[in-house]
Amino acid sequence: MAWAKPTRHSRGRRRLFLGAAGLALTACAGSNTPDEWPAAYAPPRPGSPGLVALLVPGLSLSDVLVAAAEERMPNLQAMVAAGTLVEDLRPAPGPVYTLAETGADLLARWSPERLPAGCLSWDLGVDGLELGRNCPRPGTLEERAAAMAAQLQAQADAMLGAVAEDDSPATVLLADDAWLSFQVDELLADDRQPGYDPEAALAFSRAWRVALGGLDVALGRLLNGLDLARWSVFLISTGEVWPLFAALDPAEVGPGTRALDAGAVLELPAAAVLPEGEAWAPVQEGRSPNGQARRLQAPAGYAFAPTDAPLARGGLRPGGFLLAAGRGLERGLRVPALTPAEAGDMIADHLPGAGTEMKRSHQDVASDRG
């Protein structure tokens, strides 16, 4: 089954480094794409095909593109220049999705055989992953960023060790939500945020670069350690984090509400009446994907939270991306947008044994792009 042709267009991102991200994409797309992967990557060797996906919610495309423009992150640079990129990964307009429901859509047509994971705090919609109640969080920003990088690298090493011991076909999902928690707790990038301080914002930016450097190392270990003639490597985000500067108090709606995804989504009774006022005007109203619950999506910069409680630094927003390289993936292909379900179809078409359907699906997308 070929994955659905994209029918939507990419949307602009209003995050930190937006202009730089656009320049990075232009530079990468316009560079001389190598005929082969860099010589440092492992040569073809005997073995069975496989697929590994890194699921890192909280990571944005602008983060990746800015990192790819830096010479000190060569693996992200190589993947952006010579891989397949889905620029906008978000649910279709209408229903209001949680992070778990987005992940469930992504995984609807494929099921990982192996799930090495660190301590998880968020429901990512992945069956078989258990949430930890007390995930360790080192004290300083840079210590926490370094721990995030080390955790992702350890997962990559464990996966490579398992593949070396067992050469059977494998589908592996490496899930890491520390990036999401880190930004919800610490993101400081907008002078409208409570307690904004330029020095603190610079400290966050430095720590975030440490984490991105760790991601680049983890990707490098996979790209070097796997035979990309037989393996496909996917980097996926199912949600972005934007700075928060104000709260919308659920108490104004009335009793019976339930905040989801740290206040990004609010479930409310069917008969509830929304408050009037400028702050509530841009709230998106819809229903859960199954149609059973009435929901609200907080606008950018807002979270559903009591106004007398401390406000988180970052809020989860719909949107993500998919970046992939290796077996069966077209070099330099840019797809403007897919829903998580469509992206899941794309991944399923690259599973071991999927045959030539993946080639047909890529040809369909290329023809859509003209």
C-alpha positions as CSV (number, residue, x, y, z in Angstrom):
1,M,0.0,0.0,0.0
2,A,1.5,3.3,-1.1
3,W,1.3,6.2,1.3
4,A,-1.2,8.9,0.5
5,K,-0.2,11.8,-1.7
6,P,0.3,15.0,0.3
7,T,-2.7,17.3,-0.1
8,R,-1.7,20.2,2.2
9,H,0.9,22.8,2.1
10,S,3.6,23.5,4.7
11,R,3.0,26.2,7.2
12,G,5.4,28.8,8.4
13,R,6.9,28.4,11.8
14,R,7.0,31.2,14.2
15,R,9.8,29.9,16.4
16,L,13.2,31.1,17.5
17,F,15.7,31.2,14.6
18,L,12.9,31.1,12.0
19,G,14.8,33.2,9.5
20,A,18.0,31.2,10.0
21,A,16.1,28.0,9.6
22,G,14.8,29.1,6.2
23,L,18.3,30.1,5.1
24,A,19.6,26.7,6.2
25,L,17.0,24.8,4.2
26,T,17.8,26.8,1.1
27,A,21.5,26.2,1.6
28,C,21.1,22.5,2.1
29,A,18.7,22.1,-0.8
30,G,20.9,24.0,-3.1
31,S,24.1,22.3,-2.1
32,N,25.8,19.6,-4.2
33,T,24.1,16.4,-2.9
34,P,26.8,13.6,-2.8
35,D,26.3,10.6,-5.1
36,E,27.1,8.4,-2.1
37,W,27.0,8.9,1.6
38,P,30.3,10.3,3.1
39,A,33.2,7.9,3.0
40,A,33.1,7.6,6.8
41,Y,29.9,5.6,6.7
42,A,30.2,1.9,6.8
43,P,30.4,0.0,3.4
44,P,27.8,-2.6,2.5
45,R,28.2,-5.8,4.3
46,P,26.2,-9.1,4.6
47,G,23.0,-8.8,6.7
48,S,19.2,-8.5,6.7
49,P,17.3,-5.3,6.1
50,G,15.9,-3.2,8.9
51,L,14.4,0.1,10.0
52,V,15.2,2.3,13.0
53,A,13.1,5.3,13.9
54,L,14.1,7.9,16.5
55,L,11.0,9.5,17.9
56,V,11.9,12.8,19.6
57,P,8.9,15.0,20.3
58,G,9.8,18.5,21.2
59,L,12.3,18.8,18.4
60,S,11.4,21.2,15.6
61,L,12.4,21.4,12.0
62,S,14.0,24.8,12.6
63,D,16.2,23.3,15.3
64,V,17.4,20.7,12.9
65,L,17.9,23.0,10.0
66,V,19.9,25.5,12.1
67,A,22.0,22.7,13.4
68,A,22.5,21.3,9.9
69,A,24.0,24.6,8.8
70,E,26.7,24.3,11.4
71,E,29.9,22.4,10.4
72,R,30.2,20.8,13.8
73,M,27.0,18.8,13.3
74,P,27.9,16.8,10.1
75,N,25.4,14.0,10.5
76,L,22.4,16.3,10.6
77,Q,23.9,18.2,7.8
78,A,24.3,15.0,5.7
79,M,20.8,13.8,6.4
80,V,19.2,17.2,5.5
81,A,21.3,17.4,2.3
82,A,20.9,13.9,1.1
83,G,17.8,12.5,2.8
84,T,14.0,12.6,2.4
85,L,12.4,15.5,4.4
86,V,8.7,15.9,5.3
87,E,8.7,19.5,6.4
88,D,5.3,19.6,8.2
89,L,3.9,16.6,10.2
90,R,0.6,17.4,11.9
91,P,-2.9,16.1,12.1
92,A,-5.4,17.2,9.4
93,P,-7.6,20.2,10.4
94,G,-10.7,19.5,12.4
95,P,-10.1,17.1,15.3
96,V,-8.0,18.2,18.3
97,Y,-5.3,15.6,18.9
98,T,-3.2,14.8,22.0
99,L,0.4,13.8,21.7
100,A,-0.5,10.2,22.4
101,E,-3.2,10.2,19.6
102,T,-0.7,11.7,17.2
103,G,1.7,8.9,18.0
104,A,-1.0,6.2,17.7
105,D,-1.8,7.5,14.2
106,L,1.9,7.4,13.3
107,L,2.2,3.7,14.4
108,A,-1.2,2.5,13.1
109,R,0.3,0.5,10.2
110,W,3.6,-0.7,11.7
111,S,4.7,-2.1,15.0
112,P,8.3,-1.9,16.3
113,E,9.8,-5.3,17.2
114,R,12.2,-3.6,19.6
115,L,11.6,-0.7,21.9
116,P,14.8,0.3,23.8
117,A,13.9,3.5,25.7
118,G,15.0,5.6,28.5
119,C,12.8,7.0,31.3
120,L,9.7,8.4,29.7
121,S,7.4,11.1,31.2
122,W,4.9,11.6,28.4
123,D,2.4,9.2,26.7
124,L,3.7,9.1,23.2
125,G,1.0,6.7,21.9
126,V,3.4,3.8,21.6
127,D,2.2,0.4,22.9
128,G,4.7,-1.4,25.1
129,L,6.4,1.8,26.5
130,E,5.9,2.4,30.2
131,L,6.1,5.8,31.8
132,G,8.5,6.4,34.7
133,R,7.3,8.3,37.7
134,N,10.6,9.7,38.8
135,C,12.7,10.3,35.7
136,P,16.1,11.8,36.8
137,R,16.7,15.5,36.0
138,P,20.2,16.8,36.8
139,G,20.4,20.2,38.3
140,T,21.9,22.7,35.9
141,L,20.7,23.4,32.3
142,E,23.9,22.1,30.7
143,E,24.0,19.0,32.9
144,R,20.4,18.2,32.0
145,A,21.2,18.7,28.3
146,A,24.3,16.5,28.5
147,A,22.2,13.8,30.2
148,M,19.6,14.0,27.4
149,A,22.4,13.6,24.8
150,A,23.9,10.7,26.7
151,Q,20.6,8.9,27.0
152,L,20.0,9.1,23.2
153,Q,23.5,7.9,22.4
154,A,23.1,5.0,24.9
155,Q,19.9,3.9,23.1
156,A,21.7,4.0,19.7
157,D,24.6,2.0,21.1
158,A,22.3,-0.6,22.6
159,M,20.4,-0.9,19.4
160,L,23.6,-1.4,17.4
161,G,24.8,-4.0,19.9
162,A,21.5,-5.9,19.5
163,V,21.7,-5.9,15.7
164,A,25.3,-7.1,15.8
165,E,24.3,-10.1,18.0
166,D,21.1,-10.9,16.1
167,D,21.1,-10.3,12.3
168,S,17.4,-11.1,11.8
169,P,15.2,-8.4,10.2
170,A,14.4,-5.7,12.7
171,T,12.1,-2.8,13.2
172,V,13.4,-0.6,16.1
173,L,11.8,2.5,17.7
174,L,14.0,4.6,19.9
175,A,11.7,7.0,21.8
176,D,13.0,9.9,23.9
177,D,10.7,12.5,25.4
178,A,13.4,14.3,27.6
179,W,13.6,16.9,24.8
180,L,10.0,17.7,25.3
181,S,10.2,17.9,29.1
182,F,13.3,20.0,28.9
183,Q,11.7,22.7,26.8
184,V,8.4,22.7,28.7
185,D,10.4,23.3,31.9
186,E,13.2,25.6,30.6
187,L,12.5,27.2,27.2
188,L,13.1,30.9,27.4
189,A,13.1,32.7,24.0
190,D,10.3,35.3,24.1
191,D,10.5,38.6,26.0
192,R,6.8,38.2,26.8
193,Q,7.5,35.2,28.9
194,P,7.2,35.8,32.7
195,G,10.6,36.2,34.2
196,Y,12.3,36.6,30.8
197,D,15.9,37.6,31.1
198,P,18.4,37.8,28.2
199,E,21.2,36.1,30.1
200,A,18.9,33.2,31.1
201,A,17.7,32.9,27.5
202,L,21.3,32.7,26.3
203,A,22.0,30.0,28.9
204,F,19.0,28.0,27.6
205,S,20.2,28.4,24.0
206,R,23.7,27.2,25.0
207,A,22.3,24.1,26.7
208,W,20.0,23.4,23.8
209,R,23.0,23.4,21.5
210,V,24.6,20.8,23.7
211,A,21.6,18.6,23.4
212,L,21.5,19.0,19.6
213,G,25.2,18.1,19.4
214,G,24.4,14.9,21.3
215,L,21.6,14.1,18.8
216,D,24.1,14.6,16.0
217,V,26.5,12.1,17.6
218,A,23.7,9.6,18.1
219,L,22.6,9.9,14.5
220,G,26.3,9.5,13.4
221,R,26.6,6.2,15.4
222,L,23.5,4.8,13.6
223,L,24.5,6.1,10.1
224,N,28.1,4.7,10.6
225,G,27.1,1.5,12.3
226,L,24.3,0.4,9.9
227,D,24.6,-0.6,6.3
228,L,22.4,2.1,4.7
229,A,21.9,-0.1,1.6
230,R,19.9,-2.4,3.9
231,W,18.7,-0.1,6.7
232,S,16.4,2.9,6.8
233,V,16.9,5.6,9.5
234,F,14.1,7.9,10.4
235,L,14.2,11.0,12.7
236,I,10.7,12.0,13.7
237,S,9.1,14.6,15.9
238,T,5.3,14.6,16.7
239,G,5.1,17.9,18.5
240,E,6.9,21.3,18.8
241,V,7.3,23.4,21.9
242,W,6.7,27.2,21.8
243,P,7.3,29.8,24.5
244,L,4.3,30.4,26.9
245,F,3.5,33.9,28.1
246,A,-0.1,33.6,29.4
247,A,-2.6,31.2,30.9
248,L,-6.3,30.6,30.1
249,D,-7.9,29.5,33.3
250,P,-10.2,26.4,32.9
251,A,-12.2,27.7,35.9
252,E,-13.6,30.3,33.5
253,V,-15.2,27.5,31.5
254,G,-16.8,25.9,34.5
255,P,-16.6,22.5,36.2
256,G,-15.9,19.2,34.5
257,T,-12.9,20.3,32.4
258,R,-9.7,18.3,32.0
259,A,-6.3,19.7,30.9
260,L,-4.2,17.4,28.6
261,D,-0.6,17.5,27.4
262,A,0.4,20.0,30.1
263,G,-2.4,22.4,29.2
264,A,-2.1,22.3,25.4
265,V,-5.5,20.7,25.1
266,L,-8.6,21.1,27.3
267,E,-11.5,18.7,27.3
268,L,-14.8,20.2,28.4
269,P,-18.5,19.2,28.9
270,A,-20.6,19.3,25.8
271,A,-22.9,22.0,27.2
272,A,-20.0,24.3,28.4
273,V,-20.0,27.9,27.2
274,L,-16.7,29.4,26.3
275,P,-15.8,32.7,28.0
276,E,-15.8,35.9,26.0
277,G,-12.8,38.1,25.6
278,E,-9.8,38.7,23.4
279,A,-7.7,35.9,24.9
280,W,-10.2,33.2,24.3
281,A,-11.1,34.3,20.7
282,P,-8.2,32.4,18.9
283,V,-8.9,29.1,20.8
284,Q,-9.5,26.3,18.3
285,E,-12.5,24.2,19.1
286,G,-13.0,20.6,17.9
287,R,-13.5,17.1,19.0
288,S,-11.3,14.2,19.9
289,P,-10.3,12.0,16.9
290,N,-13.0,9.5,17.8
291,G,-15.6,12.2,18.1
292,Q,-16.6,11.4,21.7
293,A,-15.1,14.4,23.5
294,R,-15.3,18.1,23.0
295,R,-11.9,19.8,23.1
296,L,-10.1,23.1,22.8
297,Q,-6.6,23.7,21.4
298,A,-4.7,26.5,23.1
299,P,-3.4,29.2,20.8
300,A,0.3,29.8,20.4
301,G,1.8,31.4,23.6
302,Y,-1.1,30.2,25.9
303,A,-1.8,27.1,28.0
304,F,-4.9,26.0,29.8
305,A,-3.8,26.4,33.4
306,P,-4.9,28.2,36.6
307,T,-3.8,31.9,36.5
308,D,-2.7,31.8,40.1
309,A,-0.2,28.9,39.5
310,P,3.3,29.2,38.0
311,L,3.2,29.0,34.2
312,A,5.4,26.5,32.4
313,R,8.1,27.9,30.2
314,G,7.0,26.0,27.1
315,G,3.8,24.7,25.6
316,L,3.2,21.8,23.3
317,R,2.0,22.7,19.8
318,P,0.8,20.4,17.0
319,G,3.4,19.9,14.3
320,G,6.6,18.1,13.7
321,F,8.7,16.7,10.8
322,L,10.2,13.5,9.4
323,L,13.7,13.2,8.1
324,A,15.0,9.9,6.7
325,A,17.9,8.3,4.9
326,G,19.0,4.9,3.7
327,R,17.4,2.0,2.1
328,G,14.7,2.9,-0.5
329,L,14.6,6.6,0.4
330,E,15.1,9.3,-2.3
331,R,17.9,11.7,-1.9
332,G,17.0,15.3,-1.6
333,L,13.2,14.7,-1.7
334,R,11.1,17.5,-0.1
335,V,7.5,16.8,0.9
336,P,5.6,19.9,2.1
337,A,3.3,18.1,4.5
338,L,1.8,14.8,5.7
339,T,-0.5,13.8,8.5
340,P,0.9,11.4,11.1
341,A,-1.2,8.6,9.5
342,E,0.3,9.4,6.1
343,A,3.8,9.4,7.5
344,G,3.0,6.1,9.2
345,D,2.0,4.7,5.8
346,M,5.4,6.0,4.4
347,I,7.3,4.2,7.2
348,A,5.3,1.0,6.7
349,D,6.2,1.0,3.0
350,H,9.9,1.0,4.1
351,L,9.6,-2.0,6.5
352,P,11.7,-5.1,5.7
353,G,9.8,-7.0,3.1
354,A,7.7,-4.1,1.8
355,G,9.2,-4.6,-1.7
356,T,8.9,-2.1,-4.4
357,E,5.8,-0.3,-3.2
358,M,8.0,2.3,-1.5
359,K,9.4,3.2,-4.9
360,R,6.0,3.7,-6.3
361,S,4.9,5.9,-3.4
362,H,8.0,8.2,-3.8
363,Q,7.3,8.5,-7.5
364,D,3.7,9.6,-6.7
365,V,5.0,12.3,-4.4
366,A,7.6,13.5,-6.8
367,S,5.0,13.8,-9.6
368,D,2.8,15.9,-7.2
369,R,5.7,18.2,-6.7
370,G,6.1,18.8,-10.4
